[in-house]
């Protein structure tokens, strides 16, 4: 991550930072995040802002001016040459005539302003072993990643993976993730993984999963209930529900554990008042029917992949208010089946998009959103093509795809009241992409530019909860800059010890 190697230029041009004006560059605080965790792992904050966070605004507010604002809100729509006012981390107002004389300003006249992406499924810890699984099938992944590599992670490896995995998301304009953590090999691993998310400054649902040191015990018709450490996390690290990090359970579900364990796990999640997410349908159908027979369906369940579920099972998910996380690039590579976007939509379930694992695929939501949309369009078009006829109208739109990657993702994670659209009253999770780059100019339809033309290189500025976490195309995180080489050494050691790679 090149932004971690050098300090941002203090004389940032308007072209590079979209014109943070009026001395605001000096007024904003870009202090390092996470130093409070060093030497005291697993203690301190659990949900609040990371140490040193805060945008440092003298006036307490920030005005994004003259931007093309894609709100993903039916009431506000797309506004040209419009302003967005942030006060105390919340979107206060959107419009053309906003009176905020004391606000610091960002000139967004060469930018599209939109809600940060919501990545509904990610294993952030695998950032340390990036790019080793690009030729693996799903069964090879289960055997090697969860059977070997995951057992060699130390708590500090988990910290580094989650820190850089989360920073990669911020760098790509994603402000919210569900982090499905299935190397909970000890409380220390879990604590440090949470520290990594906090120190990145991302908004995250931390889905505490099983250990990654014994795949036979945890992933083969498991008779082991969810680790009881979830209760400690709930009470000690997640005692409130008002910060950037919230808690969920990453359960094995009916594909990987017995009916008794599935029942115990979901009942425990409901006792704690937290959602549960499970991988399901990649090995075959029937898992949702099992949940229905056990009386366990509910709107607090998130189903990951779901490729081989039946239409009836998607109806059950939809009727119960559940959500589906579709990770198209991983699913198509690994032989799980075609992405089940159409089935999810037709079944009335909440459709969302995720990255899954950067150990083999692209880590940005621009890529995953395009994969999901264009693959489903091709699948929808194919019957017409096979009939020798011409496709006259496409089934899904760019607007649909953007919603899958923002507000629908927020609904899937139970965060739609806080994020997912640029709506007054919601938290200020905001991404700005440049529109004067060669691949984004001219802009005739800002939604199509976001979905089909833009990429990570165009992401200039990112705010999470009103705090600037990326500016001028560079991440704002000196802690990560210091630790990048540690991540490299960590990944190499893990792969060597697991017998996966040699140097």
Order of alpha helices (4+ residues) and beta strands (2+ residues): alpha-beta-alpha-beta-beta-beta-beta-beta-beta-alpha-alpha-beta-alpha-beta-alpha-alpha-beta-alpha-beta-alpha-beta-alpha-beta-alpha-alpha-beta-alpha-alpha-alpha-beta-beta-beta-beta-alpha
